[in-house]
Amino acid sequence: MKFLRRISILASIMLLATLVACQSVKDSDIVFSQEGEITSNLDKLLKFIQNVENGNEDTIHIVRRTTEGDPIFDTLDYNGESIKYSHDNSKDKFGGSDKGVTNTTCTDLGSENTEKGIKYSLTGCSSNIGKYFDFEIPE
């Protein structure tokens, strides 16, 4: 009887830990798989691109997963003139000593055609962190 109770308590703790770890990802976030494919809210990403092209303010939150499954958060906040980019890898268990939140401001969201679709990246950024952000939308 004690054995079953211990297993039940252990299972409850594991479930709670999983829920807490996943709690920071919201339904409204644009989520990419570990392979770089968009798994949710593609429509919000396309709307953001359209808003930037039309000069309309918009904000999106992007979640990517490391190989181990840890979330990396990117926020793009467009004010009608420039994009504030925030990169948060503080939840990456293997992120090293430089993990945390970094920010930069960029002038635009550039695009280029690739074999698979359209690749978007930040341009005109005030620091080097912006050059590491990109995503691809398949055709």
Steps between C-alpha positions, in 0.01 A plus 500: 500500500782741590669411170192601297467823696865588431454431129187716498682786674797469263271503197321810633831680552616412149172623350521826695863554392403445136211747525720765663772456237250542216308780667702779340385406147164665425234400248556828316872432447636402162667166561773343290593133520859394565530451123404864439146439376215719624266286708250762618368848419643539149217746437634733772846490346364580154292784647809642672694495170210675329479761777872577473466537122203738549651699791244376757607435860508136612673265744565127475650245735691207351598182683768266371629187670859392551607146417429412864154662483568819697308810381673799341279810480524770234280810503461737207333829589437723198406861582429609141859608439741249653501153654611442857638147513530316831671159528454301822691175543488506882309167510768320294664258743801466269518869401832563671600803700368758253136402521237755587304773321663714230340779297568700187312733269485428127379709209321232300405139436673397179404206280660282236370213288652158568447155353250421777314829532570849633764564765448803726771666708552821691700777331664820618536387861675710766687194633622165371228292668254597229704328230431160662122524468326356195217269400375342181146466376461213252311560178 
